[in-house]
């Protein structure tokens, strides 16, 4: 929803320099509610002890949060700092029906699901079901997208299809990371965090005006930590952290009506490669299961683990008159990842996958914003030109020895170009003082051009990754292109029968374009017409998958009760999910000798489903010193059709991956005045419990990898002085030391070792934080 200019009065900023949200002012544990994207704090309250009224400008006019018919969670940067949260993954603990995880075998690639829709595999050619934005710039790929939390104004999570108001169309929802605007006076603050596993994080942020109307600012951050476990074979840490990041921005008030912002960011991740924990005894080697789930015996160390990403964006806003504003966002992003992924997690090369991902994108977005007394809206154009390249080996050493091909390697190269443009519009008309009607739509044209090259090597690792293997066969050499188009409408009707109650209903459609499976082996394509020859057209159909769509119906009630001491938001939704893209990889026996000697990607539009859910969030100001918050989500996700590789409907067995039926977060905050060494301040005790019910890693149950329900308990003790200079905190994360799986690999028949491995969430951590703001 961040489709237009965000101005928050400098006088409304809190002492620590961040724009507050209502929940932060209350000291609420998670600062989460169904708030619209742009929030400012009202200075007065209608009654003593009430939750302060939140004013929003998400639709280019000032209105209270209760007026906006959107299912949205917002967490402010100040709340995240107060809770001692480290990265964007923590947002999922506080948002209903949301899953955010670090992708398997990586440190900084994001896996995101909202209301059952998302993407687990980061391979080139697959669009994300959940869009990630940084200051209105869409990330076309999930690599380097596990953003560390510094210099952040807020993080927003929008649930349901998006696309009629801004940016790229997404069918599941959007996550928006918004950095701070620069101040008119010099600012500087430093934050140091240390604790368990020798964690040391240091962040420095500052800005200053250098001429009238011209400001410069930036942040530099270093995040480091020893591993939670050890690679017993290589002698290096597992699950460590070694990340350097920075941002710089220039802001220029060219005239009273014309504003420019040039911003750049850079991230470098030099953490060690992360390998999974084996869940079964090695079938060939007899390797036992390790006691520590964070330990591994992985032997692959080529290529050297490295992630590097950077971006630059130019934002221009021109106020034509009181009713019209032009906004333009021009951006470029580039990232590169090298990673050794050891599927077997053993010293031998039973299933070793060195991989490289290289992505770049150029995006352009132009908006015309309309704002009058009763009529408001946006008309926009969006363009994206992107390339996603990945290449990886699949080294099956023992399997190759068994069939007389020593150092067998199935090398795959996928190179996907995306050229997409969209026209979108969304308008709201206030029919009366109590009724408002919104309508919108988006036309999208997505062109995908894909090169798929698969080669068989012997002799181990290919030359791409520094090896000396020899090519012996080409099993795929495909070059194809197709354009997918769609029109996605949206409409909502809002009614406020009384001042403290807001009812709304909405209808929206979402679209995710098709592509070609960059891992597909063309020699595995079926002879569809039975003529004994697999034609180019049949190969095209084998590799191509079509767009998927979502049609969503939602009803909501937002209420202010008991003199505004209790604020609640309730949303009920149903989504019809059609032509669901099911990506996957399977082992392949190319010579019918009973041994799977390679693999192939198989992506189909195999499924359709119904998603029904309820989300209930609230804030209670019990007294001047005590507040409570909660966010509960229930989701019933059921496939009504799921066609497997043999053409059989197995919908009664299929389940939604990474989608628990229940998600819940409850929090409580106690706050009271406390002077330290004669300095007045406020002491906060913030407790949180985040629950997730059982979830499956894949579309079919796996008793080894599926995670049972679990609860994470966090506690923060924080003191802040009244002058806004000091923040001191102690934070306990996962205090019960819960052991829980967040991702995994399941290749029991590829390789000889029965390769089923899991990756786990962070163990118990105790952290201390000191922050000082220079004045």
N, C-alpha and C positions, 0 to 999 in steps of 0.2 A: 504493500500500500504506500510505500514511500515514493509517490509519484511526483511530488512537488516540493517546493522550497520549505526547509525546516528552520524556522526562526524561533528561538526561545529567548525571552528577555534576559539579559545578563543579570538583572536584579533578582531573577527568580532562581539563579543557580545556588546550589547548597554550598556550604563552606569548603567542601573538598573539591569543588570545581566541576562537578558533573550536574547535568540537568536532572532534577529529581523526578521520580514517579511517586504516585500516591502511596504505594506500598513501602517504598524506602522511607518516606516521611514517617510512616508508622513503625518502622523498624521490623517489618514483617520478614519472616524467615526466608522466603524465596522471592519476594517482589514479583510474583506472577499473578496475572489476572487476564481476563479476556478484554484487554485494553486495545483500542486501535493503535496504529503504528506510531503516530506522532502525538506525544503526550506532554502536557505542561501541568504544573500544579497551581490550583487556585489558591489564592492567598488567604481567603476567608472561608469559614465553614458556617453552615446555617445553624448548627447546634453544637454545643460543647461536647468534645469527645467523638465527634462524627468522623467517618472516613472523609478526607478532604476531596472535594469535587475535582475531577480530572477533566481538563479541557483538551480537545483534540483538534488538529488541523489536517487530518488524513484526507479529507475531501475538499480541501482548499478553503474551508471556512471554520471558524471556531464553533465547536459544539461539544457537548459532554460525551463521555465515553458511552453513556447509555443510549445515545442517538445513533450509533454506528452499527449496522447489521453485519458484523464480521466476527468469525471465530478466530481469535488471535491471542497468543500469550506474549507478554513482553517482560524481559528481565533487564533491568538497568545495569550499567557498568558499575555503579556504586554498590548495588546489591551483590553483584558477583564478587567484587573486591571484599566486601564485608564478610561474605561467606568463604573467602579464600579459595574460590574456584579457579582452576588452571586453564581450561580450554573449553571450546564450544560443546564438547560432549556432555558436559554437566547440565546443559539446558534440558536434556531429555528427562532428567530426574524430576523436573518441575513442570513438564508439559504433558497433558493427557494425550494418549494414543500416538505418542511419538517415540521412535527408536533412533538413537544416534550412537554409532560405534566407530572405533578405529577398524578399518578393513583388515581382514586376515592377512598376516604376513607383512604388514606395513606399520609405520609409525604415524603417518600424517595423511593417509587417504581416508576419506569419509564415506561411511555407509549410513544412509538416511532413509527412514520409512516414516510416513505420516498416514494414519488411517488405513494401514495395510498396503499402501502404494509406495514403491521405492526401487532401489537398485542395489544389489549386493556386489556384483562383479564389476570392477572398474575397467574392464577391457574396452578397447576402442570400438566405436560403432554403436554403443548403447547410450541413448539419452537418459538422463536422470529423471526419475519420477518426482523427486523433490528438488526444487531449485535453490541454489545458494547464491546470495548476493553480498557483496561488500560495497557499501556506499552506492547502491543502485547498479553496480556492475555485476552481471551474471557470470558465474563460473561455469563454463561449458563442461569441465571435467572435474572429478572429485579428488584428484591428486593435489597434495599440499593444501587441502581444504579443512583439515582439523586445526582450526585457527586458535592460536593461543590468545588469551584474554588480556589485552593491554590496549590502552588508548581507545577504549570502547565506550561509546555513549549508551548503547543498549543493543540487545539482540532480540529480534522479533521472530515469532513462529506463527505463520499463517497456515491454517488447516483447510484443505479442500482445494479444488481447481483454481488457478490464478492465471491472469493474462489479459484481462480487459482494461487494466489500469496502468500497467508498466511492463517493461522488460520482456523476458522469454515466457512462453506458455509452459506451465507445469500442471500435471494432473493430480499430484498428491498434495502439494502445498509448497511453501517457500520458507526459507530461513534467511533472515536479513541481519547482517552484521553492520552496524552503523558506528563510525568513528566520530570523534568529537570535532566540532567546529572550533576555530581558534578564537581566543579572547582578544579584546582590544588593549589589555594591559599585559605586561610581562608575567608569565606563569612558568613554574617549574615544580615538578615533584619527583620523588624517588621512592621506589618500593623494593624491599628486600625480603625474600621468603626463604626459609631454611627448615630442614626437618628430616624425616625418615628417609632412609636410603641415600643419605648425603645429598639431599636435594638442596640446590641453591639457585634461586631465580632472582634476577636483578632487572629492574625496569626503570628507565629514566625518560621523562616526558617534559617537554618545554615548548614555549612559543613566545613570540615577541612581535610587536609592530615595528617595522623598519621605515615606514613612511606613512603619511596620512592615508588611511584606508587600505594599507598594504601590510599583510602579516605573514610571518613564516613560522612554522612549527614542525615538530617531529618527535619521534620516540625511537629508542633503541632498547632491545630486550635480549637477555640471554637466559635460557632455561636449561638446567642440567640436573642430572640425577643418575645415581648408580642403578644397576638393574635390580629387578625383583627376584631374578634367578640368574643362573649361569649356563652358558654353553659349555658343557663338560668336555666336549671334544676339542673345540677351538680355544677354550680358556678365556672367553670374553663374556661381558655382561649380557644378560637377556632382559628386555623391557627397560633398557636405560633410556636416557633422554639427553640430547646434545643439539640444541636448536638456537640459532641466532636469527633475530628478526628486526626489522626496522621499517618505519614509515616517515615520510616527509611530505608536507603540504604547503602550498602557497595560496593565499586568499587575497583577492583584490576587489575592493568596492570601486569599480571603474567610475560609475556615477551613482546617484541615488537609486537608479532603476536597473543598473547593470552590475552583475556579480560574476566573478570567475574564480574557480578553484582548480588548481593543478595538484594532483596527489600521486605519490608513488609508494610502492611497498616492495619489500624483499624478504624472503625466507630461505634459510639454509638449514637443512636437517642432516646432521652427521651422526645420528644415533646408529648403534649397531643393528645388523639385520636381526629380525625377530622370527623365530621358528616355533612351530607348534609343539604341544605336549602330546606324545603318543598315548592313545587310549587302549591300545591292544598290544599284546606281545608280538614281536617281530616274527612273521610266519617262517621266514627262511633263516634268519640269524638267531632267533630265540631271544632277542633283546627284551629285557624286562621293562615293565612300566616304572618310570621314575616316581619317587615319593613326592617331590616338589613339582607342582603343576607349572611353575615358571622356569623349570630347568629343561634342557634339551641336549641331545647328542648330535645335532645337525652338523654336517661336514662341509656343506657348500659355502664357499667364501668368495666366489666370483660371480658378478663383478663386485667391486667395493660399494657398500651401501651409501647412497647419496641422493638427496632430494634438493632441488634448487628451483625457486619460483620467484617471479617478479611481475609487477604490473604497473601501468601508468594510466591515469584517467583525467580528462579535462571536462569539467562541468561548467556550463554557462547558463545563467538565468537572466532574462530580460523582462521587466515589468512594462508592458505596453501601456496599460491604463488600469483603472481600478477593477476592470472585469477580465482582462486578458494578460497572461504571462506565457512567455516562451521559455522552454528548458531544453538543453541539449547535453547529452552524455556521450562522449567519445572515449573509447578505452581500448587498450591492448594488454593482453596477458600472455605469459609464456612460462612453462614449467617443464622440468626434465627429472626423471626418476630412474635410478639404476638400483636393482635389488636382487640379491640371491635368495630365492624362495626354495627351501628344502622341504618338499612335501612329505618325505618319509621320516624326517627328523632323526636320521641316523648317519653315521660316518660314510657309509657306502652310497654310491650314486644310483640308488634304486628308483628314485623319482625326484630328480633335481631340476629346478627351473630357474635359471638366470634370466632376468627380464629387464627391458628398458621401455619406459613410456616417455613420449615427447609430445607435448601439446602446445598449440598457440591459437590465439583467437583475436579478432578485431571486431568490435561491436560499435554500433551507432544507434542512438535513440533520440528522437525528437518528439517533444510534447507541446501541445497547446493547451493551457489550463484556463478554464472558464469559471468565473465566480461572480454571481449576482445574488440578490437577496433571496430568491427562491430557486434559481437554476444554477447548478454547478456541474462541472464535468471535465473530461480530458479527452483529447484526440491525439493519437500518437502513431509513430512509425518506428519499427525496430528492424535492425539488420545485423546479422552475425555471419562472419566468414571465419571458419575454424578448421583446424587440422588436428586429428588425433592419430598418432602413430605408436604402435607397440610391436616389439619383436621379442620372442622368447624361445629358449630351448626347452625340450622335455627329454632329459637324459635318462634312459632306461638301461643302465649298464649291465646289471645281472641278467635282465631279460634278453638283452642283445647277445650276451655270452651263451645263453641257453639255446638260441636259435641260429648261432653262427654269425652274428653281426655284432662284434665287440664294440662297446661304446655307442650303442644305438641311440640316435638323437632325432626326434621329430621337431624340427625348427619351424616356427610359424611367424609370419610377418603380416600385420594388418595395418593398412594405411587408409584412413577414412577422412574425406573432405566433406564439410557441411557448409552449405550456402543457404541461408534462410532469411526471409523477410516477412514482416507482419504489419498489418494495419489494425489498430485497435481503438476503441472508443467506449466511454462509460459516462452516463449522465444521470443526475439525480434532480428530481423536481419535487419541491415541497407543495403537495396538493393543498394542504391546510397546515395549521399550526401543530396538528397531531399526526398527520399522515404524509408519508414520503414514498415516492416511487423511483426506483433506479433500474435502468436498462443499459446493457452493454453488449459488445461483441468483438470478436477477433477473427480476422482472416489470416491464415498462416500458409506459407509455401516453404516446404523443406526439401532441399535437394541433397541427396547423399550419393557420393561417388566413392567407391571402395575398391581397393586392391588387396587381394588375398594371395599370399605366396606361401606354400608349405613345401619344405624340402626334407628329405631324409639324409642324415649324415651317419657315418660311423667314425669311431675314434674319440667320442666324448664331446666336449664343449666346442661350439662352432666358432669360426674366426671373429664373428661379431663381438663375442665376449672374451676374446684373447686366446681361444683354443686353436687346435690344429686339426680339427675333424675334417673329414673328406665327404663331399656331397656325392650321393650315389643315386638319388632319384628326386623327381619333382612330383608331388602328389596333389598340389593345387596351384593353379596359375590363373587367377580370375580377376577381371577388371569390369566393373559394372556400375551403372548409375540409374537412379530413379528419383522422381519428384513426388512428394506426398503433400496434398493440400487439405485444408479443413476450415470450416467456419464454426466457431464456438461462441454461443450466446450466453448471457447472464442476465438475471432479473431478480429484484428483491422488492418487497413491500414492507414498510415499517409503520407501526401504529403504537402511539403512546396514549392509552386510555386515561391514565392519570399521570401526574408528573413523575412519580417514582417507579413506574412500570413501563417497560418497552418490549413489545412483541414484534418479531419479524419472521418472515418466511423468505426463502431464497431458492433460486434454481440456477445451476451453472453446469457448463460442460467443459471438459478438459480433453486435450489431445497430445499424444506423444508420437512423434514420427517414427516410421520404420527405417530399416537399414539392411545391411548384409552382415552375416556372422563372420567376423574376421578370423575365426578359428576353424571354420569349416573345411573339411577335406573333400574336394570335388570328386575324388575317385570313390567316395562313399555315397555319392548321389544315387538315388534309385532310378530305375528305368520305368518311368511313370506310364508310358504308353505301350510297354511290352514288346517293342520292336527289336530288342536285343542290343540297342545302342543308346548310351546316355548322351543326349544332345546338349548343346550349349544352353538351350532354353530350359531343359530339365535341371542343369547345374544352377542356372539363375534362380529358379524356383526353390531349389534346395537351400541355397545360401540366404535368400531374401526372407525377411520377416516384415509384416505389415504394421501400420500404426495401431496403437491401442487407444481406447477412449473411456472416459468416465462421465456419467451423468449423475449429478449430485442434487439432492433435495435436502433442505435444512430448515429447521424452525428453531427459534431461540427466544428466551425470556431473560431480560436483564432487570434487576430489581435493586432498589435502595430501601432498606427496612430499618425500623426502630430508630428513627431520627438520623438516618444515614450512618449508623454504627455498623450495619451489616450490608455489604455489597455482594451480590451473587450474579453469576452468569450461567445459564443453562442452555445447551445446544443439543438438539436431536437431529440425526442425519441418516439418510439412506443414499447409497451410491450404487449405480448399475455399472459394473466394470466389465468392458467388452474387449474381445480380441487380445486378451492379456498375453504379453510377450513373456515367454518362459525360456530364459537362456540357461544353458548348461553344457557340460562336457562329459563325454562317456568314453570308456575304453573301447578299442576297436581291434578285432582280430583280422588282419588283412589277408592272411594265407590259410585261414580255417584250420589251424593246427591246435586250437584250444587255448592259445596264449594271446592275451591282449598285448600287441606289440606297438601300438600307438593309440592316439585318442582323436576324437573329432568334436568340434563344437556343434551342438544341435539347438537351434533357437526356433521356436514355433509360436504361432498365435493359438495356443492349444486350449485356452481356457476362457470362460466367462464366470462372473461371480457377482454376488450381492454382498454389500457391506452395510451393516446397520450399527449405529453406535449412539452413545450418550456421553456428553462431557459436562461436568459440573465443577465450577470453580468459585471460590469465595474468599472474602476477607471479613473478619470480625474484630472490631476494636472493642475488646471486653472492658477495658479501663484505660486510663491514661498511661499505664505501665505494662499492660498485657495485650497482645494481639495474636490472632490465629489466622492461618491461611490454609487452603487446601485446593487440590486439583485432582479430580477423579475422572478417569475415562474407562468406558466399557465398549468393546468392539466385538461384534459377531460377524466374522468374515468367513463366508462359505462359498466354495466353488459349486456352481450348478452344472458345469461341464469342464472336464479336463481330459483331453485326448492324449494318450501316451504314444510312444514310438510305434506300437503295433496297431494303432487305430482304435484302441479300446477306451471307453469312457471310464476313468478311474476317479471321478470327482468325489466318490464316497470315501476315498483314501487320502486324497490330496488336502493339504493344509496351507495356510498362508505363512510364509517365512518371516521371521523377525517381527511377529505381530502378536503380542500377548493379548489375551482377552481382557485383562484388567491392568490398568496402570493407575497408580495413586501416589500422591505426595501430600503429607500433612506437616505443618510446621507451627512452632510457637516461639514467640519472642517476649522476653522480659527485659525491660529497660528502666534504668533509674539514674539519677544524677550521682556522679562520683568524682571527687577531686583527687588528683594524683600530684604529689609534690606541690600542692598549692594551686594547681591548674585545674579549672573547672572543666568537666566533661560529662559524657554519658557512657554508661556501661551496658552492653547488650549481651544477653545469653540467648543464643539462637539454636534451636533444636529442630532437626528435620528427620523424617522417615519417608523413604521412597520405595514403593512396592511395585514389582512386576510379576505377573503370573506366568505360568509355564509358556514357553515359546519354542518353536522349531527353527532350526538353522536352514532347513531346505523345505521343498514342497511336499516331501514325504517324511514321516516320522523316523527318527533314528534314536534309539534308546541311549546310545553313547554320547551323541552330540546335543540332543535337545536339553534345554535348561529348565529345571523345575523352578517354581516360583521362589522369589527371594526378596529380602528387604535390606536396604542400605540405610544405616544410621549415621548421621553426621551431627556434630556439635561444634559451635563456634562461640568463643568468649572474646569480645571485642570492646576496646575502649577508644573513644574519639573525643578530642578536646573541643570545647565550644568555639574556639577560634578557627577551626578547620585546618590546623597545621599537622596534628599527629593522629595516626591511627595505629593501634597496637592490637594484635590478634593472635589467638591460639586456636587452631582448627583441627578437629578430629574427623577423618574421613573413613567410612566403612568401619566403624568402631567395633563391630562384631566380627570383623575379619571374614566376611562372607566370601566363599569361593564360588565364582559363577562364570560360565562360558559365554563369550560374546561373539565368537566366530569359529569356523572350523573348515577342514578339508575332509572329504569322504571319497576316497579312491581305494576301496578294498581289493579291487581286482586289477588295478593298473600298477605294475611293478610286482615284486614277489613278497613284499613284507607286510601286506594287509595294512595299507596306509590310511589310517583314520587319526587325525590330529585335531587338537583344540587350542584356542587362544582364550585367555582369561582376563577379566576386569581387574582393576587395581586392588591390591590387598589393603589392609589397614595402614593408614598414614597419619602421623602427627606432625603438624606444620606450625611454624611461628612466622608472623608477618609484622614488619615495621614499615610504615609509610610516613613520609614527611613532605609537606607542601610548603615551598618557600613563598614568602609574601614580601 
